[in-house]
Amino acid sequence: MKIIVGGAGNVGKSIVGYLTQGNNDIIVIDTDSSKLEELSKEFDLQTIVGSVSNPDILEKAAAKTADMIIAATNVDEVNMVACQVAYSLFNIEKRIARIDSQGFLDPEYITLYNENNIPVDLIISPDIAIANAIIEILKIPGTSQVLPLAGRKLFLISFRCPEKCPLIKTPLVHLERIAPELDVAFVSIVRNGKHFLPTGEDEILPEDMLYLLVSEDKIDGMIHDFGMEHNANEKIIIFGDNDITYYIAQSLENNDNILSCKVIDNDDSSARKLADKLNDTIVLYGEMMSDTLLTEAGIENTDATIAITRRDKDNLLASLLAKKNGVASTITLVNSRSYDNLIDNIGDNIIIDRSTVTISSILQELRKAKISNAYSLGRGFGEIWEIKIDEESRNINKNVAELDLPSSSKICALVRGNEILYDLEEIRFAAGDVLILFVTSKYIKGAEKLFS
C-alpha cells in the first residue's frame, strides 16, 4: 500500500513507525527538514520538504498513485485542506485527518466531514485517545491496558501477574477447579519479553503479562481470583501540562470517585492558563522533580501519578521518583522508542505507548478486512479485531476449524446478542455475530484474506 503521511512530529512518527513494519511504500511530508532527516535515518521511506496541503507538493509525491493519505500535522486546518486536495485533485481513496480542536469535533458539526463538504473518511485525535486510554486504566487499578469491545459488553484487559496470585503454576485447563467463578478467555501471555498463545497445558507464572477477555459484569470477580486487589485510584497527580492533561483532568473533575486531582508543570504561563480552564483541579507551578513541590502536592498520599509531558526522559524520571515516594500506580507516556532498554527495566510502571494508541485509531482503515473496531496490543506484537459477520459474509455457517486461520492467530470470543461465548468449537457463525480475533503482526495478511 502506498501511503502519504503529512507531519513528522510525535504523531506522524508514531504512525510511520508502525506502518514500516508492513509492506508499505511510505512518503512523509513536513515543512521541517530536520524532522524528516531524523525519520529517514530511522526508517526506510521517502521524505519531501513542504506542506502536505500544497497541490504541488502532493504532485511531487505522486499522489495519483497513493492509496491513502494520513494528514497528521499539528494544524487542523492544514490536515482538512490536505484531505480536500487529495480527494479533489488526486482521487486518493482513503483520507485520514488528525483533528484536535474541540470546535471541529463538536458532534453538531459531524456532517461537515463527507464527500460533499470536507472529504475526510476518518478523524483521529491522538491526544484524546491517549487521555481515554489512561482514564480506562485508572478505573481498574493494576491494569496496563483496558480496551472496550462489542459496545463495552466485553473488555480486553492486560496486567502483570502478581506474586500473590493464587492461580500461579496451575495449568489453564484446571483453573475452573480452583476458581469456578472465573469466566475469562486468555488471548496472549508475554513472558520475558516474548509473547505466545497459551494452551490448556500452559501455566501462569509470576511477572507474566496477561492479556485476557472478560465481560463487564465479571471484572470484579477476575480481579479477586487473580489476587489483583488494589486501593481505588482516588488521589491523582499529573506531571506536565498539555491537551492530554486537560482532557484527563476535565474527566476526573466529573468523576465522583476522585477525591483530588493535581497538576504539576514547570511553565508558569501554561500552568495559569490550565488553572483558568479547570474548576476543581489544583495546578502547581515549579520543577516537577523538586522534593519540596512534591511534598506540597502530597505525593506520599497519592494513589496514582500520570507523567505525560512531551519529553520521555522527564516522564520516566517523574514516574521513578513517584515510585520512590511510595506511589502504587505510575503511568508513563512514551512518545518514541528511544528509551526501550530503560522501559524494560523499570518494574511495574504502566507504559502508555503513543504509537500503539495512535495506530489503533486507524487500524480499521489500514486493514483490508471488514473490521468494526481494532487495537494494537502491547508494543505492537499483535492486534485484536472486532469483526461483525454480515449477511453477505462467506464465513456464515462455518465453524472455527473451517476458517483455516493463520498460525498464531485465533478467534477468542463470539458475541451473539447479549451472550458471550468462549468455547467455540461447535459453534457455527451466523449473520450478526461479532467475532473477537487476535492476530500476530506476522500473519495479518493471511487473516485479512479470510475476512475481506
C-alpha positions, 0 to 999 in steps of 0.5 A: 500500500502506498501511503502519504503521511503529512507531519513528522512530529510525535504523531506522524512518527508514531504512525510511520513507525508502525506502518514500516513494519508492513509492506508499505511504500511510505512518503512523509511530508513536513515543512521541517527538514530536520524532522524528516532527516531524523525519520529517514535515518530511522526508517526506510521511506521517502521524505519531501520538504513542504506542506502536505496541503500544497497541490504541488507538493502532493504532485511531487509525491505522486499522489495519483498513485497513493492509496491513502493519505494520513494528514497528521500535522499539528494544524487542523486546518492544514490536515482538512485542506490536505484531505480536500486536495487529495480527494479533489485533485488526486482521487486518493481513496482513503483520507485520514485527518488528525483533528484536535480542536474541540470546535471541529469535533463538536458532534453538531458539526459531524456532517461537515466531514463527507464527500460533499463538504470536507472529504475526510473518511476518518478523524483521529485525535491522538491526544484524546485517545491517549487521555481515554486510554489512561482514564480506562486504566485508572478505573481498574487499578493494576491494569496496563491496558483496558480496551472496550469491545462489542459496545463495552459488553466485553473488555480486553484487559492486560496486567502483570501477574502478581506474586500473590496470585493464587492461580500461579503454576496451575495449568489453564485447563484446571483453573475452573477447579480452583476458581469456578467463578472465573469466566475469562478467555486468555488471548496472549501471555508475554513472558520475558519479553516474548509473547505466545498463545497459551494452551490448556497445558500452559501455566501462569507464572509470576511477572507474566503479562496477561492479556485476557477477555472478560465481560463487564459484569465479571471484572470484579470477580477476575480481579479477586481470583487473580489476587489483583486487589488494589486501593481505588485510584482516588488521589491523582497527580499529573506531571506536565501540562498539555491537551492530554492533561486537560482532557484527563483532568476535565474527566476526573473533575466529573468523576465522583470517585476522585477525591483530588486531582493535581497538576504539576508543570514547570511553565508558569504561563501554561500552568495559569492558563490550565488553572483558568480552564479547570474548576476543581483541579489544583495546578502547581507551578515549579520543577516537577522533580523538586522534593519540596513541590512534591511534598506540597502536592502530597505525593506520599498520599497519592494513589496514582501519578500520570507523567505525560509531558512531551519529553520521555526522559522527564516522564520516566524520571517523574514516574521513578521518583513517584515510585520512590515516594511510595506511589502504587500506580505510575503511568508513563507516556512514551512518545518514541522508542528511544528509551526501550532498554530503560522501559524494560527495566523499570518494574511495574510502571504502566507504559502508555505507548503513543504509537500503539494508541495512535495506530489503533485509531486507524487500524480499521482503515489500514486493514483490508478486512471488514473490521468494526473496531481494532487495537494494537496490543502491547508494543505492537506484537499483535492486534485484536479485531472486532469483526461483525459477520454480515449477511453477505459474509462467506464465513456464515455457517462455518465453524472455527476449524473451517476458517483455516486461520493463520498460525498464531492467530485465533478467534477468542470470543463470539458475541451473539446478542447479549451472550458471550461465548468462549468455547467455540468449537461447535459453534457455527457463525451466523449473520450478526455475530461479532467475532473477537480475533487476535492476530500476530503482526506476522500473519495479518495478511493471511487473516485479512484474506479470510475476512475481506 
